[in-house]
Amino acid sequence: MSIGGFPLPAPNVPKLCPYPRNVSNWKTRGGYKAWCAEQDRALENRLLQDNLVEHLRKTDASHLPEVGLQIAATNLSQFFLKSETQQSLATNPANCRQIIADLCRLARHIHALQKYRDDSAKEIGYKYNPERVRREEEKAVESTREVYSAATLGETIHEPDIPRRNFIPKQLSPEHPPPLD
C-alpha cells in the first residue's frame, strides 16, 4: 500500500497461525471454557432483554417493576445455587448476610406488589378475581391433560375418554370453598 507514491511501512502485527497445538491449548487450558461461559452469559442477557421487551409489548407496562423484582430475585437465587457460594455460606455465613437480607427484601416487595395487584383485580369485578381465574385455568389444564393422556378417545363428545391404567385425576379446588368459621 502507498500514499502519494510513497510506500507505507508494514504494520507490526504478530502473525497468528492456527496450528493444531494452539487450538488444543486453547481448548484444554481454559480459554475455550471461558469463551463458552461468556457466550452463554451474553445469550442469557439477550434472551432476558427480549423477554422484557416482549412483555412490555403484550401487557401493561405498569407490571415492569414486578418483573424487574422477580428477575433480581431469580438472579440472587441462582447465585446461591453456585457451589462456591454454598461453600462460603457453610464456612462463613456472615459473608452472605447482606445478599440474604436483599433477597428477603425483594421477596417482601414482590409479595406486596402481587397482593396489591390481586386486590385491585378483585375491586374491578368477579370476572377478574384472581382465585376464579386460577380455578378456570386449572380446569382447562386438567381437561387438556385428560384428553392428551387418554388411552382411547371416545367416539363422540358424549362418550367418555378411556384413561390410561395409571391415570390419577387431579383434585381441583372447589368453585366456592366452604366458609371459614
N, C-alpha and C positions, 0 to 999 in steps of 0.2 A: 504494500500500500504506500501511496505517496501523496503529499500535499504540495501542489505547485511544482511538481517535478522533483522534489526532494524526498528521498525515501524515509519512512518512519522507522524508528527502532522497533525491534520485535518486543512484544510485551514479555515481562519477566514472570511468566506463569509456569509453575511446575507441571510437567506433563504427567497425567494420571492414566495409567494403563490398567484395564480390567483383567488383571491376571487372576487365575483361579485361587491363588493363595490369598490375595487381597479380599476377594469375595468371601472365602471361608473364614478368614479372620474377622471380617465384619459380622458374619453370622454367629460365630462361636464366642466372640469376646464382648458381646453385649450391644454392639451398635445396632444390630437388626432388631433386638428385643426393644430397645429404647425407641427406635423408629416406629415399630408396630404399636407400642403403647401411645406414642404421640399421635399416630394416625387414628387410633381408637378414641382418644380424648377429643380430637378435632371432629370426628364423626358424631360422637355423642353430643357435643356442643351444637353442631349444625342441626341435628335432629331435635334437640330441645328447643332451639330457636324457631325451627319450622313449626313445631307443635304449638308453641306460644302464639305465633302469627296466625296459624290456622284456628286456634281457639278464639282469638280476637275477631277473626272474620265471621265465625259461625255463631258466636254467642255475644252476650253483653260484655263490654269492656270493663264493667264495674266488678267483674269476677276476677280480674287480673291480680289484685293484691292477694287474694286467697290462693291463686295458682302459684304466685311467687313464694308465698309462705310454705306451700306444700313442696315446692321444688327445693327450697332451702332445707326443710326438714328431711327430705329424701337424701339430699347430699350429706347431711350430718349423719344420718343413719348409715349410709354407705361407708362413711369414714370410720364408724365404729365396727363395721364388719371386717375391716382390714386386720390382718394378723399382727402387724406392728402395733396398731392401736390397742388391740386386745392385750398384748403383752405389756404395753405401757400402763394400761388400766389395771392389770393384775399386780404389777410391781409397785406402781406409784399412782394411786387414783387421784391425787391432788393435781397432777399434770392435766387431767381432762375435766377438772371441776368446772371451768368456765364454759367449755363446749357443752357439757351436760346441762348446765343452767340455761344456756342458749336454746338447746333442744326442748327443754321443758317450757321455756317462754314461748317458743314457736308453737308447740302443741296447744298451749293455753289460748293463744291468739287465733289459731285455726279453729279451735272449738268454739270460741266466741263468735267468729265470723259465720260458721256453719249454723250456730243457734240463731243468730240474727237473721240469716237467710231463710231458715225454716220458719221462724216466727213471722217474718214478712210474707212468706208464701201462704201461711195459714190465714193471715188477715185478708188476703186477696179473695179467698173463697175456697170452697170444698174441692173444687176441681184441681187446685194447685197444692193441696195438703200433701206434705212430703211422705207421710205414712201411707196415704192412699195410693200415691204414685208408686211407691216402693212395692206395695202389695200387688198392684196391677202388673208391674214389670216382673215380679216373681211368678205370677200366674202365666204370663206369656212365655217366660223362660222354661217353666216346668212343662207347659204344653208342647213347646218345641222339643224339649228333651224326650218326652214320652213318644212323640211321633218318630224322631230320628233314632231312638234306641229300641223301637219295637221290632220284634222278630218277624211279625207279619202284620201288614196293614189291613184294616177292614175293607171289604169290597165297596161299601157305601159309607156315607158320613154317619149313618145311624148304627152301623156295626162297629163294635169296639175293636181297637187295635189289640193284638195279642202281644203282651210284653215279653221280654226275654225272661228266661228262667230266674236269673238273679237280680231282676229289676226291683229296686226298692223305691217306691214313690216318696217324694219329699213331703213332709208335713208342712203345709203352708199356714201362715198365721191367719187367724180368723178375721173376717171382714170387720166386725165390731168386737174388739176384745171385751171381756167382762169387766165391769167397773171395779175399781179397787175399793175395798172397804176400809 
